[in-house]
Amino acid sequence: MGAFSYSNQLIRGHAFENGNKRCAVFFTHWFLLRNNVTFILKPKEMYNFAVVIAQAGESNIKSEITKQWCKEIISEFTRNWSPLEGK
């Protein structure tokens, strides 16, 4: 599933001048809902996680690591999705 990849890239890639984390939270929720996956992490909690990802990027932690963090959080807080689908 691309949700964790897109979330990581939107946060770290600075696609927008402002609002990258908010956009990533919205897009992740939308993407999962669109694919009939129930995401049980609250938006504020997801935003807090997005802040951690952004800070990791600023600290030069590799994108592969933060992508894995996104995958783990999304896997833990979703229903109706298997991590095997997200390769």
C-alpha positions as CSV (number, residue, x, y, z in Angstrom):
1,M,0.0,0.0,0.0
2,G,1.3,3.4,-0.9
3,A,-0.2,5.2,2.1
4,F,3.0,5.0,4.2
5,S,5.2,6.0,1.2
6,Y,3.0,9.0,0.3
7,S,2.8,10.1,3.9
8,N,6.6,9.9,4.4
9,Q,7.2,11.8,1.1
10,L,4.7,14.5,1.7
11,I,6.1,15.2,5.1
12,R,9.8,15.0,4.2
13,G,9.6,16.2,0.6
14,H,8.3,19.7,1.3
15,A,6.0,19.7,-1.7
16,F,4.3,22.8,-0.3
17,E,5.7,26.0,1.2
18,N,3.4,25.4,4.2
19,G,1.1,22.7,5.4
20,N,3.1,19.6,4.5
21,K,2.3,17.7,7.7
22,R,-1.4,18.7,7.7
23,C,-1.6,17.6,4.0
24,A,0.1,14.3,4.8
25,V,-2.3,13.6,7.6
26,F,-5.4,14.4,5.5
27,F,-4.1,12.5,2.5
28,T,-3.2,9.4,4.5
29,H,-6.7,9.3,6.0
30,W,-8.3,9.9,2.6
31,F,-6.1,7.2,0.9
32,L,-6.9,4.6,3.5
33,L,-10.6,5.4,3.5
34,R,-10.7,5.3,-0.3
35,N,-9.2,1.8,-0.1
36,N,-11.7,0.6,2.5
37,V,-9.2,0.6,5.3
38,T,-10.2,1.8,8.7
39,F,-7.6,4.0,10.3
40,I,-8.1,4.3,14.1
41,L,-5.4,6.8,15.0
42,K,-6.9,10.2,15.7
43,P,-5.9,13.1,13.4
44,K,-4.1,14.9,16.3
45,E,-2.1,11.8,17.1
46,M,-1.2,11.4,13.4
47,Y,-0.2,15.0,13.3
48,N,2.1,14.5,16.3
49,F,3.6,11.5,14.5
50,A,4.1,13.7,11.4
51,V,6.0,16.2,13.5
52,V,8.4,13.4,14.5
53,I,8.9,12.4,10.9
54,A,9.6,16.0,9.9
55,Q,12.1,16.4,12.8
56,A,13.8,13.2,11.8
57,G,14.2,14.5,8.3
58,E,15.7,17.7,9.6
59,S,18.1,15.6,11.7
60,N,19.2,13.7,8.5
61,I,17.7,10.4,9.4
62,K,17.3,8.4,6.2
63,S,14.0,8.4,4.4
64,E,14.0,4.6,4.4
65,I,13.9,4.6,8.2
66,T,11.1,7.1,8.4
67,K,9.2,5.3,5.7
68,Q,9.4,2.2,7.9
69,W,8.2,4.2,10.9
70,C,5.2,5.3,8.8
71,K,4.5,1.7,7.7
72,E,4.6,0.5,11.3
73,I,2.3,3.2,12.6
74,I,-0.2,2.7,9.8
75,S,0.0,-1.1,10.2
76,E,-0.6,-0.8,13.9
77,F,-3.5,1.6,13.7
78,T,-5.5,0.2,10.8
79,R,-8.1,-2.5,10.4
80,N,-8.9,-4.4,7.2
81,W,-5.3,-4.2,5.9
82,S,-2.4,-6.6,6.0
83,P,1.2,-5.3,6.0
84,L,1.9,-7.9,3.3
85,E,-0.3,-5.9,0.9
86,G,2.0,-2.9,1.6
87,K,5.2,-4.2,0.1
